[in-house]
Structures are given as C-alpha cells and as structure tokens.
C-alpha cells in the first residue's frame, strides 16, 4: 500500500477545505437570497455570484438549486431531530419541545428563512420524511400504521406552522412559552389518537 506524502496529504486537505468553504459560501448566499425571494425566482448564477464563486463551482457541488436546498434543509433538520430525539426517548415532551425551541431561537435567522421563506414547503416535506422514519423506528404503539402516520403528519404540520408563526413575530415570545404551547398541541394529538 502506497503511503501519501506530506504534500499529497496537504493537497487533499486543501481540496477538502476549499470544498467545505465553497459549500458554506453557497449555503450562506442561498439563505440570504431566500430571505428576499422564492426559490423559483433565484437563478444558479445568482447564487454563485452571491457566494463569490463561478457557476461551474456550483455545479461541482450540486446539480440544481433544489438539490442545494434539499441538502441545506436536510442538514438543519437532522441537526434538530438529533437534538430532540434523546430527549423524546426519555418521554419528556416538555424537555424535547424546549430543546427544539431553544435551538430554533438560537438559530433564528436561519430557521426564519427555512420556515417562512421560499424553502418552507421543502423543509416541511423533509421533516415529514424524517419524522415518518423516526415514528417507524419508535414503533410499538397500539396505533395502526395508517393512524400513526396521520398522527405524525398532523403533529409535524402543527409544529411547523407554530414555529413559522413564532418566527414571524416582531416581538417573539420566549422559547419556553412556545415550547409549552407545542407540548399542549402534542398532548392534544396524543389524546385524539388513543385506540
């Protein structure tokens, strides 16, 4: 097996570092554009220019702006789900809701863009897909698969709409108050779907 030289290792790291910087620049530029426009109104050249990159660099990372959006949304949603899951498994809905709201509030600009801008429907679809997988992994309830899926869809939509409403407020409520509201919504859904 051939070992890499120090120069080759440095070159690989530089390439990786450049890729990371380019990707971060594309994320930031795209989010900034999504604050002002819907995804349909944004061109790839516009994203690349806002990121100070050539459009060919964009295509080395993503085949389309929808792929960039999906990647960005998936990263953020996975981060949010991974933050909330350990708490959810402990059966503390209040703690899970507080973790979720604290994270969203701490990353308010990003989540405002994702939930109230041109990316909202994509983010909701991605969260629904992940939530369905989580619900399947946490199976073992007495609910039928169809009812369990409906519960997930309604809960995710209620949570997303509540968070979007919260993020649109000029004077936002404290995360703890929104978390309490979400906990009540989830508790209501739990009562509705007891078989």
SELUM-833320 format. One record per residue (C-alpha): x, y, z; residue number from 1. Coordinates in nm, 2 decimals. Layout:
R | east | north | up | pos
R | X | Y | Z | NUM $
...
end
This chain:
R | east | north | up | pos
R | 0.00 | 0.00 | 0.00 | 1 $
R | 0.14 | 0.34 | -0.10 | 2 $
R | 0.16 | 0.60 | 0.17 | 3 $
R | 0.07 | 0.96 | 0.09 | 4 $
R | 0.34 | 1.21 | 0.11 | 5 $
R | 0.30 | 1.52 | 0.33 | 6 $
R | 0.24 | 1.73 | 0.01 | 7 $
R | -0.03 | 1.49 | -0.11 | 8 $
R | -0.20 | 1.49 | 0.24 | 9 $
R | -0.18 | 1.87 | 0.25 | 10 $
R | -0.32 | 1.89 | -0.11 | 11 $
R | -0.61 | 1.66 | -0.01 | 12 $
R | -0.69 | 1.87 | 0.30 | 13 $
R | -0.67 | 2.19 | 0.10 | 14 $
R | -0.91 | 2.05 | -0.16 | 15 $
R | -1.14 | 1.93 | 0.12 | 16 $
R | -1.11 | 2.27 | 0.30 | 17 $
R | -1.19 | 2.45 | -0.03 | 18 $
R | -1.49 | 2.23 | -0.09 | 19 $
R | -1.61 | 2.30 | 0.27 | 20 $
R | -1.56 | 2.68 | 0.22 | 21 $
R | -1.73 | 2.67 | -0.12 | 22 $
R | -2.03 | 2.47 | 0.02 | 23 $
R | -2.06 | 2.71 | 0.32 | 24 $
R | -2.05 | 3.01 | 0.09 | 25 $
R | -2.32 | 2.85 | -0.13 | 26 $
R | -2.53 | 2.78 | 0.18 | 27 $
R | -2.49 | 3.14 | 0.31 | 28 $
R | -2.56 | 3.30 | -0.02 | 29 $
R | -2.86 | 3.08 | -0.09 | 30 $
R | -3.01 | 3.16 | 0.26 | 31 $
R | -2.96 | 3.53 | 0.20 | 32 $
R | -3.14 | 3.51 | -0.13 | 33 $
R | -3.42 | 3.30 | 0.02 | 34 $
R | -3.48 | 3.58 | 0.27 | 35 $
R | -3.59 | 3.80 | -0.02 | 36 $
R | -3.72 | 3.57 | -0.29 | 37 $
R | -3.89 | 3.23 | -0.35 | 38 $
R | -3.67 | 2.95 | -0.48 | 39 $
R | -3.83 | 2.98 | -0.83 | 40 $
R | -3.71 | 3.34 | -0.86 | 41 $
R | -3.35 | 3.26 | -0.78 | 42 $
R | -3.11 | 3.15 | -1.05 | 43 $
R | -2.80 | 2.94 | -1.01 | 44 $
R | -2.58 | 3.22 | -1.15 | 45 $
R | -2.73 | 3.45 | -0.88 | 46 $
R | -2.64 | 3.20 | -0.60 | 47 $
R | -2.29 | 3.16 | -0.74 | 48 $
R | -2.24 | 3.53 | -0.77 | 49 $
R | -2.37 | 3.60 | -0.42 | 50 $
R | -2.12 | 3.33 | -0.29 | 51 $
R | -1.84 | 3.49 | -0.49 | 52 $
R | -1.80 | 3.17 | -0.69 | 53 $
R | -1.82 | 3.07 | -1.05 | 54 $
R | -2.14 | 2.89 | -1.16 | 55 $
R | -1.92 | 2.60 | -1.26 | 56 $
R | -1.82 | 2.56 | -0.89 | 57 $
R | -2.19 | 2.55 | -0.80 | 58 $
R | -2.24 | 2.25 | -1.04 | 59 $
R | -1.94 | 2.07 | -0.89 | 60 $
R | -2.13 | 2.06 | -0.57 | 61 $
R | -2.50 | 2.04 | -0.68 | 62 $
R | -2.69 | 1.95 | -0.99 | 63 $
R | -2.96 | 2.21 | -0.92 | 64 $
R | -3.07 | 2.47 | -0.67 | 65 $
R | -3.33 | 2.23 | -0.55 | 66 $
R | -3.05 | 1.99 | -0.46 | 67 $
R | -2.88 | 2.27 | -0.27 | 68 $
R | -3.20 | 2.35 | -0.08 | 69 $
R | -3.26 | 1.98 | 0.00 | 70 $
R | -2.90 | 1.94 | 0.13 | 71 $
R | -2.93 | 2.26 | 0.34 | 72 $
R | -3.27 | 2.17 | 0.48 | 73 $
R | -3.17 | 1.81 | 0.55 | 74 $
R | -2.86 | 1.92 | 0.74 | 75 $
R | -3.06 | 2.15 | 0.96 | 76 $
R | -3.35 | 1.91 | 1.01 | 77 $
R | -3.11 | 1.63 | 1.10 | 78 $
R | -2.94 | 1.86 | 1.35 | 79 $
R | -3.28 | 1.95 | 1.50 | 80 $
R | -3.40 | 1.59 | 1.51 | 81 $
R | -3.07 | 1.46 | 1.66 | 82 $
R | -3.10 | 1.73 | 1.93 | 83 $
R | -3.46 | 1.64 | 2.02 | 84 $
R | -3.45 | 1.26 | 1.99 | 85 $
R | -3.26 | 1.18 | 2.30 | 86 $
R | -3.50 | 1.39 | 2.50 | 87 $
R | -3.80 | 1.24 | 2.33 | 88 $
R | -3.69 | 0.89 | 2.41 | 89 $
R | -3.69 | 0.99 | 2.78 | 90 $
R | -4.06 | 1.05 | 2.75 | 91 $
R | -4.03 | 1.42 | 2.84 | 92 $
R | -4.22 | 1.60 | 2.58 | 93 $
R | -4.17 | 1.94 | 2.76 | 94 $
R | -3.79 | 1.89 | 2.76 | 95 $
R | -3.80 | 1.79 | 2.39 | 96 $
R | -4.01 | 2.09 | 2.30 | 97 $
R | -3.78 | 2.32 | 2.49 | 98 $
R | -3.47 | 2.17 | 2.32 | 99 $
R | -3.64 | 2.23 | 1.98 | 100 $
R | -3.75 | 2.59 | 2.05 | 101 $
R | -3.41 | 2.68 | 2.21 | 102 $
R | -3.23 | 2.55 | 1.90 | 103 $
R | -3.46 | 2.73 | 1.66 | 104 $
R | -3.44 | 3.06 | 1.86 | 105 $
R | -3.07 | 3.03 | 1.88 | 106 $
R | -3.06 | 3.00 | 1.50 | 107 $
R | -3.35 | 3.23 | 1.44 | 108 $
R | -3.23 | 3.39 | 1.11 | 109 $
R | -3.16 | 3.05 | 0.95 | 110 $
R | -3.49 | 2.90 | 1.07 | 111 $
R | -3.69 | 3.21 | 0.97 | 112 $
R | -3.55 | 3.17 | 0.62 | 113 $
R | -3.62 | 2.79 | 0.62 | 114 $
R | -3.97 | 2.81 | 0.77 | 115 $
R | -4.12 | 3.14 | 0.64 | 116 $
R | -3.93 | 3.19 | 0.31 | 117 $
R | -3.92 | 3.02 | -0.02 | 118 $
R | -3.79 | 2.70 | 0.13 | 119 $
R | -4.08 | 2.63 | 0.37 | 120 $
R | -4.26 | 2.36 | 0.17 | 121 $
R | -3.93 | 2.17 | 0.10 | 122 $
R | -3.83 | 2.19 | 0.47 | 123 $
R | -4.18 | 2.06 | 0.57 | 124 $
R | -4.15 | 1.77 | 0.33 | 125 $
R | -3.80 | 1.68 | 0.45 | 126 $
R | -3.91 | 1.70 | 0.81 | 127 $
R | -4.22 | 1.48 | 0.74 | 128 $
R | -4.00 | 1.22 | 0.57 | 129 $
R | -3.75 | 1.21 | 0.86 | 130 $
R | -4.04 | 1.21 | 1.11 | 131 $
R | -4.20 | 0.91 | 0.94 | 132 $
R | -3.88 | 0.72 | 0.97 | 133 $
R | -3.84 | 0.82 | 1.34 | 134 $
R | -4.20 | 0.72 | 1.40 | 135 $
R | -4.14 | 0.38 | 1.24 | 136 $
R | -3.82 | 0.34 | 1.45 | 137 $
R | -4.01 | 0.42 | 1.76 | 138 $
R | -4.29 | 0.19 | 1.67 | 139 $
R | -4.45 | -0.03 | 1.93 | 140 $
R | -4.76 | 0.18 | 1.99 | 141 $
R | -5.11 | 0.04 | 1.98 | 142 $
R | -5.19 | 0.26 | 1.68 | 143 $
R | -5.23 | 0.11 | 1.33 | 144 $
R | -4.96 | 0.22 | 1.08 | 145 $
R | -5.21 | 0.44 | 0.90 | 146 $
R | -5.32 | 0.62 | 1.21 | 147 $
R | -4.96 | 0.65 | 1.34 | 148 $
R | -4.86 | 0.81 | 1.00 | 149 $
R | -5.16 | 1.05 | 1.02 | 150 $
R | -5.06 | 1.15 | 1.37 | 151 $
R | -4.70 | 1.22 | 1.26 | 152 $
R | -4.83 | 1.43 | 0.96 | 153 $
R | -5.07 | 1.64 | 1.18 | 154 $
R | -4.81 | 1.68 | 1.46 | 155 $
R | -4.53 | 1.79 | 1.22 | 156 $
R | -4.76 | 2.03 | 1.04 | 157 $
R | -4.89 | 2.18 | 1.37 | 158 $
R | -4.53 | 2.22 | 1.50 | 159 $
R | -4.40 | 2.37 | 1.17 | 160 $
R | -4.69 | 2.62 | 1.15 | 161 $
R | -4.65 | 2.72 | 1.52 | 162 $
R | -4.27 | 2.77 | 1.47 | 163 $
R | -4.33 | 2.97 | 1.15 | 164 $
R | -4.59 | 3.19 | 1.33 | 165 $
R | -4.34 | 3.24 | 1.61 | 166 $
R | -4.06 | 3.34 | 1.38 | 167 $
R | -4.27 | 3.60 | 1.20 | 168 $
R | -4.35 | 3.79 | 1.52 | 169 $
R | -4.18 | 4.13 | 1.56 | 170 $
R | -4.16 | 4.07 | 1.94 | 171 $
R | -4.11 | 3.70 | 1.97 | 172 $
R | -4.23 | 3.50 | 2.27 | 173 $
R | -3.97 | 3.33 | 2.49 | 174 $
R | -3.87 | 2.98 | 2.37 | 175 $
R | -4.01 | 2.84 | 2.69 | 176 $
R | -4.36 | 2.97 | 2.62 | 177 $
R | -4.36 | 2.84 | 2.26 | 178 $
R | -4.23 | 2.51 | 2.39 | 179 $
R | -4.52 | 2.49 | 2.64 | 180 $
R | -4.77 | 2.56 | 2.35 | 181 $
R | -4.61 | 2.28 | 2.14 | 182 $
R | -4.63 | 2.04 | 2.43 | 183 $
R | -5.00 | 2.12 | 2.46 | 184 $
R | -5.05 | 2.06 | 2.09 | 185 $
R | -4.87 | 1.72 | 2.11 | 186 $
R | -5.06 | 1.62 | 2.42 | 187 $
R | -5.39 | 1.70 | 2.24 | 188 $
R | -5.28 | 1.49 | 1.94 | 189 $
R | -5.19 | 1.21 | 2.18 | 190 $
R | -5.54 | 1.22 | 2.33 | 191 $
R | -5.70 | 1.22 | 1.99 | 192 $
R | -5.52 | 0.91 | 1.88 | 193 $
R | -5.55 | 0.67 | 2.17 | 194 $
R | -5.71 | 0.34 | 2.05 | 195 $
end
